[in-house]
Amino acid sequence: MKSARPQPPVIIMVDDESGVLRAFEIVIRRWFKNVTLLLFENPVEAWQELLRTTPDLLIMRDRMPGLTGQEIAQRLMDRKVTFPIIIGGGWPPTEEWVNEYTNENPNITFLRYPCTTEEIYERLSKYLGASDSPPQFPKATGNYP
């Protein structure tokens, strides 16, 4: 009898800015080939999917129309979910909320936008493990023309 192959990790990504969504998609697909990636520009549609699907990782923007990342995270925490949640953005009150909430739940973290591909990779590796093809990031030398 064959053993069942493990299912690829499921990542749900929510961002109302299509350019940010696309940038994350490129990074994720480049370095984490064996994932199922569900992308949403509409946070209300993403919430409906979260009611049906338990992802291995949720990445979302802090400020979105209709439903903010903070509101989604709060709803999920009220449901006692255990999967990691990354809230990204540049709004200081959300970062403060996440940092405060992290004391209660270390699975929720904040990623300040704009961020580098190296920061994205490091955060994803923390939750997904090493990539199939780890990137080689140039080392900053401080010697700029």
ABEGO torsion letter per residue (X at the ends): XBBBBBBBBBBBBBBABAAAAAAAAAAAAAABABBBBBBBABAAAAAAAAAABBBABBBBBABBBGBBAAAAAAAAAAAGBABBBBBBEABAAAAAAAAAAAAABAABBBBBOBBBAAAAAAAAAAAAEBBABBBBBBBBAGBBX
